[in-house]
Structures are given as C-alpha cells and as structure tokens.
Amino acid sequence: MMCPALTAAPNSQGWSCSSAAIRTGLPFGTKCRSSCTSGYAPRAGTASEIMCSVSKDGKLGQWTANRLICDRKLKIYQLSGMSQT
C-alpha cells in the first residue's frame, strides 16, 4: 500500500519522513513532518504531521490529514489597517 509522493508546500521546510520516498510514493505507515519557515504559520485545517494509512475501501493509501499549507503571519498594524510608524 502506497501514499502519493509529497511535495514541499511553498514557504515550508519540506517533508521529513520515517521511510525513504520512492518515485511512486511512500509506503503504508510512513510518518512525515514539516514546518513553516520564519514569518509563516500553518493554515487552519492543515497538518504539519501526517501518516500514510489505508483508504476506507482498503484499496489505496491516503494521508491521514490535509497537507501543510503555510500562510504569511499578519502583523497587528496590518490587521487594524493602521500604518507602521
């Protein structure tokens, strides 16, 4: 059972996995971790740690969560509409 190969999200450190990737993907049970670069934060509903598991129908590998997406952190003055002095 294999999960699709992972590509690094923009503004992230890339994925570090417990198994070596092959061209077709990663094997069942592989755990992968990533983090956002400085100035970026994980988007709500995405995960920095995922694992390759079996799909509900038992035929495919799938990741346990939505893959990491990194969004720019907003500064307080950007949220309030004030200019920075």
Backbone torsions as a table, in degrees:
resi	resn	phi	psi	omega
1	MET	NA	129.4	-177.2
2	MET	-127.2	146.2	171.8
3	CYS	-102.5	153.8	179.4
4	PRO	-58.7	149.1	176.4
5	ALA	-60.0	150.6	-179.7
6	LEU	-101.3	141.1	171.1
7	THR	-114.7	147.7	-179.1
8	ALA	-67.1	135.6	175.2
9	ALA	-71.9	147.2	174.6
10	PRO	-55.3	140.7	178.4
11	ASN	65.3	28.9	175.9
12	SER	-121.0	169.6	178.8
13	GLN	-82.1	-2.8	-175.3
14	GLY	86.1	170.1	-175.5
15	TRP	-93.2	138.6	171.7
16	SER	-116.6	121.6	-172.6
17	CYS	-120.4	154.7	-178.9
18	SER	-76.1	-13.3	176.9
19	SER	-127.0	152.4	177.7
20	ALA	-73.7	135.9	178.4
21	ALA	-74.7	146.8	170.1
22	ILE	-120.0	169.9	-174.2
23	ARG	-55.3	-33.4	-175.4
24	THR	-88.5	-8.9	178.5
25	GLY	142.9	-155.2	-177.7
26	LEU	-125.1	143.0	-175.8
27	PRO	-72.8	156.7	176.6
28	PHE	-49.6	137.9	178.1
29	GLY	89.9	-9.4	179.0
30	THR	-65.1	133.6	174.8
31	LYS	-109.0	135.0	-179.0
32	CYS	-129.0	147.6	-177.7
33	ARG	-136.2	145.2	176.2
34	SER	-147.3	168.8	175.4
35	SER	-148.9	162.1	-179.9
36	CYS	-84.5	150.7	176.4
37	THR	-73.9	167.6	-179.0
38	SER	-55.3	134.9	-179.5
39	GLY	90.5	-1.1	-179.5
40	TYR	-127.5	153.5	-179.6
41	ALA	-135.0	152.5	178.3
42	PRO	-62.0	137.2	175.4
43	ARG	-71.7	141.5	177.1
44	ALA	-56.1	137.4	178.4
45	GLY	88.6	-1.3	174.9
46	THR	-113.3	158.9	-172.6
47	ALA	-122.8	142.6	176.5
48	SER	-90.5	-11.4	175.3
49	GLU	-128.4	126.2	-179.6
50	ILE	-135.7	162.6	179.6
51	MET	-138.4	145.2	177.2
52	CYS	-80.1	120.5	-179.9
53	SER	-128.3	-178.5	-179.0
54	VAL	-93.3	138.4	177.4
55	SER	-64.4	163.7	-178.3
56	LYS	-57.3	-34.3	-179.7
57	ASP	-83.2	-4.1	176.5
58	GLY	76.0	9.6	-174.9
59	LYS	-103.0	-22.1	-174.1
60	LEU	-129.1	158.4	169.6
61	GLY	-89.2	145.3	177.5
62	GLN	-146.2	153.9	177.4
63	TRP	-79.5	143.6	-173.1
64	THR	-72.3	-14.0	-177.9
65	ALA	-150.6	169.3	175.0
66	ASN	-67.8	133.3	-177.8
67	ARG	-64.5	152.2	-176.9
68	LEU	-55.2	134.4	169.4
69	ILE	-127.0	130.3	-177.8
70	CYS	-106.9	123.8	178.1
71	ASP	-110.0	147.5	177.9
72	ARG	-62.1	135.8	175.6
73	LYS	-72.5	136.3	177.8
74	LEU	-90.8	141.4	176.4
75	LYS	-88.6	155.9	-176.6
76	ILE	-53.9	-44.1	-178.6
77	TYR	-66.7	-24.8	176.7
78	GLN	-72.7	-35.6	-179.4
79	LEU	-71.8	-36.0	-175.6
80	SER	-87.4	-10.6	-178.9
81	GLY	82.7	5.0	179.6
82	MET	-84.2	154.4	176.7
83	SER	-87.7	155.2	179.8
84	GLN	-83.8	135.1	178.6
85	THR	-114.8	NA	NA
